[in-house]
Amino acid sequence: MNTTYQAENFDVIVIGAGHAGSEASLASARLGAKTLLLTINLDMVAFMPCNPSIGGPAKGVVVREIDALGGEMGQNIDKTYIQMRMLNTGKGPAVRALRAQADKHLYAETMKQTIEQQENLTLRQALAEKILVEDGKVCGVQTSTGAIYQAKSVVVTAGTALRGEIIIGDLKYSSGPNNSQPSIALAENLKELGLTIARFKTGTPPRVKSSSIDYSQTEIQPGDELPNHFSFLSKDSDYLAEQIPCWLTYTNGKSHQIIQENLHRAPMFTGIVEGVGARYCPSIEDKIVRFADKERHQLFLEPEGRSTEEVYVQGLSTSLPEDVQINLLRSIAGLEQVELMRTGYAIEYDVVLPHQLRPTLETKKISGLFTAGQTNGTSGYEEAAGQGLIAGINAALKVQNKPAFTLKRSDAYIGVLIDDLVTKGTTEPYRLLTSRAEYRLILRHDNADMRLTDFGREIGLVNDVRFRQFEIKKYRIANEMKRLNNEKLKPTEQVNQKITALGFKPLQDAVSAATMLRRPEVNYQDIVSFIGPAAEHLEPKMIEQIEIELKYEGYIKKAMEKVEKLKKMEAKRIPEGIDYEAINSLATEAKQKLNKIRPETIAQASRISGVNPADIAILMVYIEHGQIAKIKA
């Protein structure tokens, strides 16, 4: 160790103050661990280098889950949004998702203030260059100035700064996001520690000046009038009446021609870009090549805040040369006279391949070293924040010698995200989708608090005020469900006249109010007209949850039965240190994959690509008969 500096002692050190680092450091500090949060630039805490928004399909549910567990992102966006909108309202509850446009600068400032005021948390500007390890265990961090900070847990949440390089046309230079300082020495250090590193790529679109846009040629996309929030603590009375709209426009044949004529200058096709890009969020030049049959692509014009003219052109991510970007923008309806404020760019960066992690997000190779966010190969602020929360919790619990905390796939989208990463790995920037969650009808936007608040309370992140509010909600919903099941509607003439007047089929036999509510065309207010209101006030979100639980009861029940079966497999743990090569009956591919992933449970092993049911059956027989012990010996 360098002895020039007197080392400062902490329990947990978090490297990087993006969305993952913010959640990790706050969680750690709130659990009583003395925590240090290091960031390259204090002005970029919780910064949004890409889209100025939070939420969307699957991602919005993650934010609600973070909030239910006691994290910060939901509360922060509820304080700083300029527009709130529920997506997929015409579809089932499993895919509905909230999305907020953020005032990006206010969002970052507000999160920074929260971090600065948090007890047990020190925020410091420094460039971490080396993770200090002794006997396979983390013992601290060294910065570029030679300063040494000691800790038993370190969480790396360096985002796209790890050996970051920005690419615009044939220009390529070393940089973190938004022309910030890159983290080069730390990237090299992670390799030296024996971690397998890959190279990924992401990108961002140009920003344009709002006053130079002709909005009359675009379609307005207003926010919702009815209140919606990400945090379960937010009040409907605080919902913003004056929201800032987004606007919709499209690319066209001229736009596509400009791109086609300049593909020879596009870094993606000239070999300048080496990193693997996100399949689910392609650049505009990639879209034009891959979807050549499409006549146009949607573009959303998203304001970046109340106090700036910058507008984010969602859907136009590109690394084309600047002159091509300007011509491309001016070929689009409403943007004919547009002024470019920031050039779009691609950024390449290093990632730690996540098959090297435990479900706690601790590295298997080094005790006490955790990684989270884009460092693990994900894309998106929400995925980063969800991982950061879990990594921060476990970093603190490890120091405190307490049992680790993990979420199963049936518990939360965060559980799906982490399980996908550590079990399947990723060969491209990972994006969470509703289709990845086999239990998505259980993992809904509306019930995140019912699923996870008890977990947050048990860990120690949910305070008395929040838990009391949660218990009242749970009690009132349970009471009303009980009333609906007990109250009967009888086929009297008076009742059937009322039912017919509402446009429903008359009753033939007596039915419970709950059974009546299960009819697709019947809503809660219809039922109240027959049996009267609940004894206690029910907020609209409580009523929504009651309706969903009853109308989808059969489907939910089937999903829960599958969850119960899965729990039995999750309970079957695999002893550490198994030499799968010694189990002759296993298929060769299964041996290779099992040795690479090192699953902790039979359920996790069953989800590994290349491990089939026959392999699982063989593995279970070996474990149950104690043959694994013989192999290890």
C-alpha positions as CSV (number, residue, x, y, z in Angstrom):
1,M,0.0,0.0,0.0
2,N,1.0,3.6,-0.6
3,T,1.9,5.1,2.8
4,T,2.2,8.7,1.7
5,Y,-1.4,9.3,2.8
6,Q,-3.1,8.4,6.0
7,A,-5.9,6.0,4.9
8,E,-9.5,7.0,5.8
9,N,-11.7,4.1,7.0
10,F,-15.1,3.4,5.7
11,D,-17.4,0.3,5.7
12,V,-18.5,0.6,2.0
13,I,-17.0,2.5,-0.9
14,V,-19.1,3.2,-4.0
15,I,-17.2,4.1,-7.2
16,G,-19.4,6.2,-9.6
17,A,-22.3,8.5,-8.7
18,G,-24.7,7.7,-11.6
19,H,-28.1,6.1,-11.1
20,A,-26.6,2.8,-9.8
21,G,-24.1,4.6,-7.5
22,S,-26.7,6.9,-6.1
23,E,-29.0,4.1,-5.0
24,A,-26.1,1.9,-3.8
25,S,-24.6,4.6,-1.6
26,L,-27.9,5.7,-0.2
27,A,-29.0,2.1,0.6
28,S,-25.7,1.4,2.3
29,A,-25.7,4.5,4.4
30,R,-29.3,4.1,5.4
31,L,-28.5,0.6,6.6
32,G,-26.0,2.1,9.0
33,A,-22.8,1.5,7.1
34,K,-20.2,4.3,6.9
35,T,-20.2,4.9,3.2
36,L,-18.0,6.8,0.8
37,L,-19.3,7.8,-2.7
38,L,-16.6,8.7,-5.2
39,T,-17.4,10.5,-8.4
40,I,-15.2,11.8,-11.2
41,N,-17.3,15.0,-11.3
42,L,-19.6,16.4,-8.5
43,D,-21.6,18.2,-11.2
44,M,-22.7,14.8,-12.8
45,V,-24.3,13.1,-9.8
46,A,-27.3,11.2,-11.1
47,F,-26.8,12.9,-14.5
48,M,-28.9,11.8,-17.5
49,P,-26.4,11.6,-20.4
50,C,-29.0,10.1,-22.6
51,N,-32.8,10.4,-22.6
52,P,-34.3,12.9,-20.1
53,S,-36.9,10.4,-18.8
54,I,-37.6,7.7,-16.2
55,G,-39.8,4.6,-16.7
56,G,-41.5,3.0,-19.6
57,P,-42.4,-0.7,-20.2
58,A,-40.8,-3.0,-17.5
59,K,-38.5,-0.1,-16.5
60,G,-41.3,1.8,-14.9
61,V,-42.2,-1.2,-12.8
62,V,-38.5,-1.4,-11.7
63,V,-38.7,2.2,-10.4
64,R,-41.9,1.3,-8.4
65,E,-40.0,-1.7,-7.0
66,I,-37.0,0.5,-6.0
67,D,-39.4,2.8,-4.2
68,A,-41.2,-0.1,-2.4
69,L,-37.9,-1.4,-1.1
70,G,-37.0,2.1,0.2
71,G,-34.8,3.3,-2.7
72,E,-34.8,6.9,-4.0
73,M,-35.4,7.0,-7.7
74,G,-39.2,7.1,-7.5
75,Q,-39.3,9.9,-5.0
76,N,-36.7,11.9,-7.0
77,I,-38.5,11.8,-10.3
78,D,-41.8,12.7,-8.6
79,K,-40.1,15.9,-7.4
80,T,-38.6,16.8,-10.7
81,Y,-40.8,15.6,-13.6
82,I,-42.3,17.9,-16.3
83,Q,-44.7,15.3,-17.7
84,M,-46.2,12.0,-16.4
85,R,-47.9,9.5,-18.7
86,M,-49.2,6.0,-18.2
87,L,-48.3,3.8,-21.3
88,N,-50.3,0.8,-22.7
89,T,-53.5,1.8,-21.0
90,G,-55.5,0.0,-23.7
91,K,-53.7,-3.3,-22.8
92,G,-53.8,-5.6,-19.8
93,P,-52.4,-4.7,-16.4
94,A,-49.2,-6.8,-16.9
95,V,-47.8,-4.4,-19.5
96,R,-49.0,-1.0,-18.3
97,A,-46.1,1.2,-17.3
98,L,-45.6,4.7,-16.1
99,R,-43.1,7.1,-17.9
100,A,-42.0,10.5,-16.8
101,Q,-40.2,13.2,-18.6
102,A,-37.6,14.7,-16.3
103,D,-36.2,18.1,-15.8
104,K,-32.8,16.5,-16.2
105,H,-30.8,19.2,-14.4
106,L,-33.3,19.5,-11.5
107,Y,-33.3,15.7,-11.3
108,A,-29.5,15.5,-10.8
109,E,-29.5,18.5,-8.4
110,T,-32.2,17.0,-6.2
111,M,-30.5,13.6,-6.0
112,K,-27.2,15.3,-5.2
113,Q,-28.9,17.2,-2.3
114,T,-30.4,14.0,-1.0
115,I,-27.0,12.3,-1.0
116,E,-25.3,15.3,0.6
117,Q,-27.8,15.4,3.4
118,Q,-27.8,11.6,4.1
119,E,-26.3,10.5,7.4
120,N,-23.4,8.1,7.2
121,L,-22.7,9.1,3.6
122,T,-19.7,11.1,2.3
123,L,-19.7,12.4,-1.3
124,R,-16.3,13.2,-2.7
125,Q,-14.9,14.1,-6.1
126,A,-12.0,11.7,-7.0
127,L,-10.9,9.4,-9.8
128,A,-10.7,5.9,-8.4
129,E,-7.8,4.1,-10.1
130,K,-7.2,0.9,-8.1
131,I,-9.2,-1.5,-6.0
132,L,-7.0,-2.8,-3.2
133,V,-7.2,-6.5,-2.6
134,E,-5.5,-8.8,0.0
135,D,-5.9,-12.5,0.2
136,G,-8.8,-12.5,-2.3
137,K,-10.7,-9.9,-0.3
138,V,-11.3,-6.2,-0.9
139,C,-9.6,-3.8,1.5
140,G,-9.9,-0.4,-0.1
141,V,-9.6,2.0,-3.0
142,Q,-6.7,4.2,-4.3
143,T,-7.4,7.3,-6.3
144,S,-5.4,9.2,-8.9
145,T,-4.0,11.6,-6.3
146,G,-2.6,8.7,-4.3
147,A,-5.3,8.9,-1.6
148,I,-6.2,5.6,0.0
149,Y,-9.6,4.7,1.5
150,Q,-10.1,1.5,3.4
151,A,-13.3,-0.5,3.2
152,K,-14.4,-4.2,3.4
153,S,-17.0,-3.7,0.6
154,V,-16.5,-1.8,-2.7
155,V,-19.2,-1.3,-5.3
156,V,-18.1,-0.4,-8.8
157,T,-20.8,1.6,-10.7
158,A,-18.6,3.3,-13.3
159,G,-21.2,3.3,-16.1
160,T,-19.9,4.1,-19.6
161,A,-16.8,5.9,-18.2
162,L,-14.7,2.7,-18.1
163,R,-12.2,3.3,-20.9
164,G,-14.9,5.3,-22.6
165,E,-14.4,6.5,-26.1
166,I,-16.8,8.9,-28.0
167,I,-17.3,8.5,-31.7
168,I,-18.7,11.0,-34.2
169,G,-18.0,10.2,-37.8
170,D,-14.3,9.5,-38.2
171,L,-13.6,11.3,-34.9
172,K,-12.8,9.0,-32.0
173,Y,-11.5,10.3,-28.6
174,S,-11.1,9.1,-25.1
175,S,-14.0,10.4,-23.0
176,G,-16.8,9.5,-20.5
177,P,-20.4,10.4,-21.3
178,N,-21.2,14.0,-22.2
179,N,-17.5,14.7,-22.7
180,S,-16.7,13.9,-19.1
181,Q,-13.3,12.4,-17.9
182,P,-13.0,8.7,-18.7
183,S,-11.9,6.1,-16.2
184,I,-9.0,4.3,-17.8
185,A,-6.8,3.0,-15.0
186,L,-9.7,1.5,-13.1
187,A,-10.7,-0.4,-16.3
188,E,-7.2,-1.8,-16.5
189,N,-7.2,-2.7,-12.8
190,L,-10.4,-4.7,-13.2
191,K,-8.6,-6.8,-15.8
192,E,-5.6,-7.2,-13.6
193,L,-7.9,-8.5,-10.8
194,G,-8.8,-11.4,-13.1
195,L,-12.2,-10.3,-14.3
196,T,-13.3,-11.0,-17.8
197,I,-14.0,-7.7,-19.6
198,A,-16.0,-7.0,-22.8
199,R,-16.5,-4.0,-25.0
200,F,-20.0,-2.6,-25.5
201,K,-21.4,0.5,-27.3
202,T,-24.3,2.8,-26.8
203,G,-25.3,6.1,-28.3
204,T,-27.3,9.2,-28.0
205,P,-29.2,11.5,-30.4
206,P,-28.6,15.1,-31.2
207,R,-30.2,17.9,-29.0
208,V,-31.9,20.7,-30.9
209,K,-33.1,24.2,-30.0
210,S,-36.8,24.3,-29.1
211,S,-37.4,27.8,-30.5
212,S,-36.2,26.6,-33.9
213,I,-38.8,23.8,-34.1
214,D,-42.0,24.3,-36.0
215,Y,-44.3,22.4,-33.7
216,S,-47.3,23.0,-35.9
217,Q,-46.0,20.2,-38.2
218,T,-45.8,17.7,-35.3
219,E,-48.3,15.8,-33.1
220,I,-48.7,16.8,-29.5
221,Q,-48.1,14.2,-26.8
222,P,-49.5,15.6,-23.6
223,G,-49.2,14.2,-20.1
224,D,-52.0,12.5,-18.2
225,E,-54.7,14.6,-16.5
226,L,-55.4,11.9,-13.8
227,P,-52.7,11.7,-11.1
228,N,-50.0,9.1,-11.3
229,H,-46.8,8.8,-9.4
230,F,-43.7,6.5,-9.1
231,S,-43.4,6.8,-5.4
232,F,-46.0,5.2,-3.1
233,L,-45.4,8.2,-0.8
234,S,-46.4,10.9,-3.3
235,K,-49.8,12.5,-2.9
236,D,-52.3,13.0,-5.7
237,S,-52.8,16.5,-4.5
238,D,-49.2,17.3,-5.5
239,Y,-49.7,16.2,-9.1
240,L,-48.6,18.8,-11.6
241,A,-51.5,20.5,-13.5
242,E,-49.1,22.4,-15.8
243,Q,-47.1,19.8,-17.7
244,I,-44.8,20.3,-20.7
245,P,-45.9,18.2,-23.7
246,C,-43.7,16.1,-26.0
247,W,-44.2,16.1,-29.7
248,L,-44.2,13.3,-32.4
249,T,-42.7,13.5,-35.8
250,Y,-41.3,11.0,-38.3
251,T,-38.4,10.3,-40.6
252,N,-39.2,10.1,-44.3
253,G,-37.9,9.0,-47.7
254,K,-35.5,12.0,-47.9
255,S,-34.2,11.2,-44.4
256,H,-33.5,7.6,-45.3
257,Q,-31.8,8.7,-48.6
258,I,-29.4,11.0,-46.7
259,I,-28.4,8.1,-44.4
260,Q,-28.0,5.7,-47.3
261,E,-25.8,8.1,-49.2
262,N,-23.6,8.5,-46.1
263,L,-23.2,5.0,-44.8
264,H,-19.6,5.0,-46.0
265,R,-19.1,7.7,-43.4
266,A,-21.0,5.9,-40.6
267,P,-18.6,4.6,-37.9
268,M,-20.9,1.6,-37.4
269,F,-20.2,0.4,-41.0
270,T,-16.6,1.6,-41.4
271,G,-15.1,-0.5,-38.7
272,I,-14.4,2.4,-36.3
273,V,-17.1,1.1,-33.8
274,E,-15.8,-2.1,-32.2
275,G,-18.1,-2.5,-29.3
276,V,-21.4,-4.4,-29.4
277,G,-24.5,-2.2,-29.6
278,A,-28.0,-2.6,-28.1
279,R,-30.3,-4.6,-30.4
280,Y,-33.4,-3.1,-28.8
281,C,-32.2,0.5,-29.1
282,P,-30.5,0.7,-32.5
283,S,-29.0,3.8,-34.1
284,I,-31.0,5.5,-36.9
285,E,-28.5,4.3,-39.4
286,D,-28.8,0.8,-38.1
287,K,-32.6,1.0,-38.4
288,I,-32.5,2.2,-42.0
289,V,-30.3,-0.8,-42.9
290,R,-32.1,-3.4,-40.9
291,F,-35.6,-2.3,-41.6
292,A,-35.2,-1.1,-45.2
293,D,-38.9,-1.8,-46.0
294,K,-40.1,0.8,-43.5
295,E,-41.1,4.1,-45.0
296,R,-40.7,6.1,-41.7
297,H,-39.7,5.8,-38.1
298,Q,-41.2,7.6,-35.1
299,L,-39.2,10.5,-33.5
300,F,-40.3,12.0,-30.2
301,L,-39.2,15.6,-29.4
302,E,-38.6,15.6,-25.6
303,P,-37.9,18.8,-23.7
304,E,-34.9,18.4,-21.3
305,G,-36.4,20.8,-18.7
306,R,-38.2,23.9,-17.9
307,S,-35.2,26.2,-17.9
308,T,-33.5,25.0,-21.1
309,E,-34.2,25.2,-24.8
310,E,-32.6,21.8,-25.4
311,V,-34.8,19.1,-26.9
312,Y,-33.9,15.5,-27.1
313,V,-34.7,13.8,-30.4
314,Q,-35.8,10.4,-29.2
315,G,-35.3,7.7,-31.9
316,L,-32.5,9.5,-33.7
317,S,-29.5,8.0,-31.9
318,T,-26.6,8.3,-34.3
319,S,-22.8,8.6,-34.7
320,L,-22.9,10.0,-38.2
321,P,-20.7,13.0,-38.9
322,E,-22.0,16.3,-37.7
323,D,-22.8,17.7,-41.2
324,V,-24.8,14.6,-42.0
325,Q,-26.7,14.9,-38.7
326,I,-27.7,18.5,-39.5
327,N,-28.9,17.6,-43.0
328,L,-30.7,14.6,-41.6
329,L,-32.5,16.7,-38.9
330,R,-33.6,19.3,-41.5
331,S,-35.2,16.7,-43.7
332,I,-37.7,15.9,-40.9
333,A,-41.2,17.6,-40.6
334,G,-41.0,20.4,-38.1
335,L,-37.2,20.5,-38.1
336,E,-36.6,22.1,-41.4
337,Q,-35.0,25.2,-39.8
338,V,-33.7,23.5,-36.7
339,E,-30.6,24.6,-34.8
340,L,-28.3,21.8,-33.6
341,M,-27.2,22.3,-29.9
342,R,-25.4,19.1,-29.2
343,T,-24.2,16.5,-31.7
344,G,-25.3,12.9,-31.3
345,Y,-22.5,10.4,-30.6
346,A,-21.7,6.8,-29.9
347,I,-19.7,5.7,-26.9
348,E,-17.7,2.5,-26.4
349,Y,-16.9,1.3,-22.9
350,D,-15.7,-1.7,-20.9
351,V,-18.1,-4.0,-19.0
352,V,-17.6,-6.8,-16.5
353,L,-19.3,-9.8,-18.0
354,P,-22.0,-10.6,-15.4
355,H,-21.8,-14.4,-15.4
356,Q,-18.9,-13.7,-12.9
357,L,-21.3,-12.4,-10.3
358,R,-23.4,-13.9,-7.6
359,P,-27.2,-13.0,-7.4
360,T,-26.1,-10.5,-4.7
361,L,-24.0,-8.8,-7.4
362,E,-20.8,-9.7,-5.5
363,T,-18.0,-11.0,-7.8
364,K,-17.3,-14.7,-7.3
365,K,-13.6,-14.1,-7.7
366,I,-13.1,-11.3,-5.1
367,S,-14.9,-11.2,-1.8
368,G,-16.4,-7.9,-1.0
369,L,-16.2,-6.5,-4.6
370,F,-19.6,-5.7,-6.1
371,T,-20.5,-4.3,-9.5
372,A,-23.8,-2.7,-10.7
373,G,-25.4,-0.8,-13.6
374,Q,-23.9,-0.4,-17.0
375,T,-20.6,-1.9,-15.6
376,N,-22.6,-5.2,-15.7
377,G,-23.6,-4.8,-19.3
378,T,-27.1,-3.3,-18.9
379,S,-28.6,-0.3,-20.6
380,G,-31.0,2.2,-19.0
381,Y,-31.1,4.3,-15.8
382,E,-33.8,2.1,-14.2
383,E,-31.9,-1.2,-14.6
384,A,-28.8,0.6,-13.2
385,A,-30.7,1.9,-10.2
386,G,-32.3,-1.4,-9.4
387,Q,-28.9,-3.2,-9.5
388,G,-27.3,-0.4,-7.5
389,L,-29.9,-0.8,-4.7
390,I,-29.3,-4.5,-4.4
391,A,-25.5,-4.1,-4.6
392,G,-25.6,-1.4,-2.0
393,I,-27.8,-3.4,0.4
394,N,-25.6,-6.5,0.1
395,A,-22.3,-4.5,0.4
396,A,-23.6,-3.1,3.8
397,L,-25.0,-6.5,4.9
398,K,-21.7,-8.2,4.2
399,V,-19.7,-5.7,6.3
400,Q,-22.3,-6.2,9.1
401,N,-22.0,-10.0,8.9
402,K,-25.8,-10.3,8.1
403,P,-27.4,-12.6,5.6
404,A,-27.4,-11.5,2.0
405,F,-30.5,-10.2,0.3
406,T,-31.7,-11.4,-3.1
407,L,-34.9,-11.2,-5.1
408,K,-36.3,-14.1,-7.1
409,R,-37.8,-13.9,-10.6
410,S,-41.2,-14.2,-9.0
411,D,-40.6,-11.4,-6.6
412,A,-39.7,-8.5,-8.9
413,Y,-38.6,-7.3,-12.3
414,I,-35.3,-6.5,-10.4
415,G,-35.1,-10.2,-9.7
416,V,-35.6,-11.1,-13.4
417,L,-33.0,-8.6,-14.4
418,I,-30.3,-9.8,-12.0
419,D,-31.1,-13.5,-12.6
420,D,-30.9,-13.0,-16.4
421,L,-27.5,-11.3,-16.0
422,V,-25.8,-13.8,-13.6
423,T,-27.4,-16.9,-15.1
424,K,-27.5,-16.2,-18.8
425,G,-24.9,-13.5,-19.1
426,T,-25.2,-11.0,-22.0
427,T,-23.4,-10.4,-25.2
428,E,-24.9,-7.0,-25.8
429,P,-26.3,-4.1,-23.7
430,Y,-29.1,-5.8,-21.8
431,R,-32.5,-4.2,-21.8
432,L,-35.3,-5.3,-19.5
433,L,-38.5,-6.2,-21.4
434,T,-41.9,-7.3,-20.1
435,S,-41.5,-10.4,-22.3
436,R,-38.5,-11.5,-20.2
437,A,-40.7,-11.9,-17.1
438,E,-42.6,-15.2,-17.1
439,Y,-44.6,-14.0,-14.0
440,R,-45.4,-10.5,-15.4
441,L,-49.1,-10.7,-14.3
442,I,-47.9,-11.0,-10.7
443,L,-45.1,-8.4,-11.2
444,R,-47.3,-5.4,-12.0
445,H,-46.9,-1.6,-11.7
446,D,-49.9,-1.4,-9.3
447,N,-48.8,-4.0,-6.7
448,A,-45.0,-3.3,-6.3
449,D,-45.5,-2.2,-2.7
450,M,-47.6,-5.2,-1.8
451,R,-44.8,-7.5,-3.2
452,L,-41.8,-5.7,-1.7
453,T,-42.5,-3.4,1.2
454,D,-42.2,-6.2,3.7
455,F,-38.8,-7.0,2.3
456,G,-37.7,-3.4,2.6
457,R,-38.9,-3.3,6.2
458,E,-37.1,-6.5,7.1
459,I,-33.8,-5.2,5.6
460,G,-34.2,-1.8,7.4
461,L,-34.8,0.6,4.5
462,V,-38.5,1.1,5.1
463,N,-39.1,3.6,7.9
464,D,-42.1,3.6,10.4
465,V,-44.0,6.3,8.5
466,R,-43.9,4.4,5.2
467,F,-44.6,1.1,6.7
468,R,-47.7,2.4,8.6
469,Q,-49.0,3.9,5.4
470,F,-48.5,0.5,3.6
471,E,-50.2,-1.4,6.4
472,I,-53.3,0.9,6.2
473,K,-53.5,0.3,2.5
474,K,-53.1,-3.4,2.8
475,Y,-55.7,-3.6,5.5
476,R,-58.3,-1.6,3.6
477,I,-57.8,-3.6,0.4
478,A,-58.1,-6.9,2.3
479,N,-61.3,-5.7,4.1
480,E,-62.9,-4.6,0.8
481,M,-62.0,-7.9,-0.9
482,K,-63.6,-9.7,2.0
483,R,-66.8,-7.6,1.7
484,L,-67.1,-8.1,-2.0
485,N,-66.9,-11.9,-1.6
486,N,-69.5,-11.9,1.2
487,E,-72.0,-9.4,-0.2
488,K,-74.7,-11.2,-2.4
489,L,-76.6,-9.8,-5.3
490,K,-79.9,-11.6,-5.6
491,P,-82.0,-11.8,-8.8
492,T,-84.8,-9.6,-7.5
493,E,-86.9,-7.6,-9.9
494,Q,-85.4,-4.3,-8.5
495,V,-81.8,-5.6,-8.8
496,N,-82.3,-6.9,-12.4
497,Q,-84.0,-3.6,-13.5
498,K,-80.9,-1.8,-12.3
499,I,-78.6,-4.3,-13.9
500,T,-80.5,-4.0,-17.2
501,A,-80.4,-0.2,-17.0
502,L,-76.6,-0.4,-16.8
503,G,-76.6,-2.5,-20.0
504,F,-75.7,-5.8,-18.3
505,K,-77.4,-9.2,-18.5
506,P,-79.9,-9.8,-15.7
507,L,-79.0,-12.3,-13.0
508,Q,-80.5,-15.8,-13.0
509,D,-79.0,-16.8,-9.6
510,A,-77.6,-15.0,-6.6
511,V,-73.9,-14.1,-7.0
512,S,-71.4,-12.4,-4.8
513,A,-70.4,-8.8,-5.6
514,A,-66.9,-10.2,-6.3
515,T,-68.3,-12.6,-9.0
516,M,-70.2,-9.7,-10.5
517,L,-67.1,-7.5,-10.6
518,R,-65.3,-10.3,-12.5
519,R,-67.5,-9.6,-15.6
520,P,-65.3,-7.7,-18.1
521,E,-67.9,-4.9,-18.6
522,V,-68.5,-4.3,-14.9
523,N,-66.4,-1.9,-12.8
524,Y,-66.1,-1.2,-9.1
525,Q,-68.4,1.9,-9.2
526,D,-71.1,-0.3,-10.7
527,I,-70.9,-2.7,-7.8
528,V,-70.9,0.2,-5.3
529,S,-74.3,1.3,-6.7
530,F,-75.7,-2.0,-5.5
531,I,-73.9,-2.6,-2.2
532,G,-72.9,0.9,-1.2
533,P,-69.4,2.3,-0.6
534,A,-66.8,0.7,1.6
535,A,-66.7,1.5,5.3
536,E,-63.3,3.2,4.9
537,H,-62.1,5.5,2.2
538,L,-60.5,3.7,-0.7
539,E,-58.1,5.7,-2.9
540,P,-58.4,5.3,-6.7
541,K,-55.2,3.2,-6.8
542,M,-56.6,0.8,-4.2
543,I,-59.8,0.4,-6.2
544,E,-57.7,-0.3,-9.4
545,Q,-55.8,-3.0,-7.5
546,I,-59.0,-4.7,-6.3
547,E,-60.4,-4.7,-9.8
548,I,-57.2,-6.3,-11.2
549,E,-56.9,-8.9,-8.5
550,L,-60.6,-10.0,-9.0
551,K,-60.8,-9.8,-12.8
552,Y,-57.6,-11.7,-13.3
553,E,-57.9,-14.0,-10.3
554,G,-57.8,-17.2,-12.3
555,Y,-54.7,-16.3,-14.2
556,I,-53.0,-15.0,-11.1
557,K,-53.8,-18.2,-9.3
558,K,-52.2,-20.3,-12.0
559,A,-49.1,-18.1,-12.0
560,M,-48.8,-18.4,-8.2
561,E,-49.0,-22.2,-8.5
562,K,-46.0,-22.1,-10.8
563,V,-44.2,-19.9,-8.3
564,E,-44.8,-22.4,-5.5
565,K,-43.3,-25.2,-7.7
566,L,-40.3,-23.0,-8.4
567,K,-39.7,-22.3,-4.7
568,K,-39.0,-26.0,-4.2
569,M,-36.2,-25.9,-6.8
570,E,-34.9,-22.6,-5.4
571,A,-34.6,-24.3,-2.0
572,K,-32.4,-27.1,-3.4
573,R,-28.9,-25.5,-3.1
574,I,-25.9,-26.8,-5.0
575,P,-22.8,-27.3,-2.8
576,E,-19.9,-24.9,-3.8
577,G,-16.8,-26.2,-5.5
578,I,-18.4,-29.0,-7.6
579,D,-16.3,-30.3,-10.4
580,Y,-19.0,-30.8,-13.0
581,E,-16.5,-32.5,-15.3
582,A,-16.4,-35.4,-12.9
583,I,-20.1,-36.1,-13.4
584,N,-19.8,-38.4,-16.3
585,S,-23.6,-38.6,-17.1
586,L,-23.9,-34.8,-17.8
587,A,-23.8,-33.6,-21.4
588,T,-20.6,-31.9,-22.4
589,E,-22.3,-28.6,-23.0
590,A,-24.0,-28.8,-19.6
591,K,-20.6,-29.4,-17.9
592,Q,-19.1,-26.4,-19.6
593,K,-22.0,-24.0,-18.8
594,L,-22.4,-25.2,-15.2
595,N,-18.6,-24.7,-14.6
596,K,-18.8,-21.2,-16.2
597,I,-21.9,-19.9,-14.3
598,R,-21.5,-21.9,-11.1
599,P,-25.2,-21.8,-10.2
600,E,-26.2,-21.6,-6.5
601,T,-29.5,-23.5,-6.8
602,I,-31.1,-26.1,-8.9
603,A,-33.6,-23.5,-10.1
604,Q,-30.8,-21.3,-11.3
605,A,-29.1,-24.2,-13.0
606,S,-32.3,-25.1,-14.9
607,R,-32.4,-21.6,-16.5
608,I,-28.9,-21.8,-18.0
609,S,-29.0,-22.1,-21.7
610,G,-27.6,-25.4,-22.8
611,V,-28.5,-27.2,-19.6
612,N,-31.5,-29.4,-20.4
613,P,-34.0,-31.2,-18.0
614,A,-32.1,-34.5,-18.2
615,D,-29.0,-32.7,-16.9
616,I,-30.9,-31.2,-14.1
617,A,-32.4,-34.6,-13.2
618,I,-28.9,-36.2,-13.1
619,L,-27.6,-33.3,-11.0
620,M,-30.4,-33.6,-8.5
621,V,-29.8,-37.4,-8.1
622,Y,-26.1,-36.8,-7.4
623,I,-26.9,-34.1,-4.8
624,E,-29.8,-36.1,-3.1
625,H,-27.7,-39.2,-2.8
626,G,-24.6,-37.4,-1.5
627,Q,-22.5,-38.3,-4.5
628,I,-21.4,-34.7,-4.9
629,A,-19.5,-35.0,-1.7
630,K,-17.6,-38.0,-3.1
631,I,-16.8,-36.2,-6.3
632,K,-15.5,-33.2,-4.3
633,A,-13.4,-35.4,-2.2
